[in-house]
Amino acid sequence: MNVFKNLNFNTLTLIALFSFSNFVSAQQWQSPLIEGYGEVINFKDAAQQPDPSLEYKLLFDVTSNTQKNGVNKRLWVVARTLNMMHIANVPPNQVKIVVALHGAATFDALSQEAHMKQFNKPNPNIDLIEKLKAKGVSLYICSQALAARSIKTKALHPAITPALSALSVLSNYQMKGYHLIP
């Protein structure tokens, strides 16, 4: 017996759309920890989930000024990492993230005032930088990259810490057990 034989095409279409929309709505992009950045979808049955029993010591080498959703793409990935760890219930004290900014990304570390002066437009990364810092991310800038671009440390956003070099940040933290995230 065919239960659908007395239903017209429009009714069947509505049933199909409703069923599909329930599936789609269950899989929403979200940014629960770093609001507005690094959106993730929670696939609870996917393999290789973050393990809440592990400590994550992650090191990001940010050299590009390529953007995603209007901000530095690699900083956006840092936000995604934090959001992913959050939805996987990894305790915040078990997620330690260090960022080394240099190369083309150097200008993304400028304060709002310095960015306006240099580019005549606001720094789109300020809100994200402040949110990352508020969640415990350590953000370093290469002083060699600053010098090569004639940028004074007073032109940096206050959440950014000048380091001797990105090389020193990358080597020191790897020797402390941090894992470089490509």
Buried (B, 14 or more C-beta within 10 A) or exposed (E): EEEEEEEEEEEEEEEEEEEEEEEEEEEEEBBBBBEEBBBBEBEEEEEEBBEEEEEBBBBBBBBEBEBBEEBBBBBBBBBBBBBBBBBBEBEEEBBBBBBBBBBBBBBBBBBEEBBEEBEEEEBBBBBBBEBBBEBEBBBBBBBBBBEEEEBEEEBBBEBBBBBEBBBBBBEBBBEEEBEEBE
